[in-house]
Amino acid sequence: MVSGISASAAGLYQSYQRMASAAHAIASGGRLEEPDVLSAVIDLRRASHAARANAGVLRSQSKTLGTLLDILA
C-alpha cells in the first residue's frame, strides 16, 4: 500500500513537471499552428490527464488505508 502511495505521488510530481515544461514551451512559442507549439499543447493535455489519474489513485489509496486503520482500531 505504501509503495502504491509513493508511486502515485511520484507520478503526480512527474506530471506537474511535464505540465510546467509544456506551459513554458507554449508561452515562449509562436502561433498555435506551429508544430512545436501544437505538440506542447498536446503534451500539456496528456500531463493534465496523467496528473488527474495519479491524484485519483492517491485519493483511493488514502481512503482504503483509512478504512483499514478504522477496521484494525
Secondary structure as UniProt FT lines:
FT   HELIX           2..28
FT   TURN            32..33
FT   HELIX           35..72
//
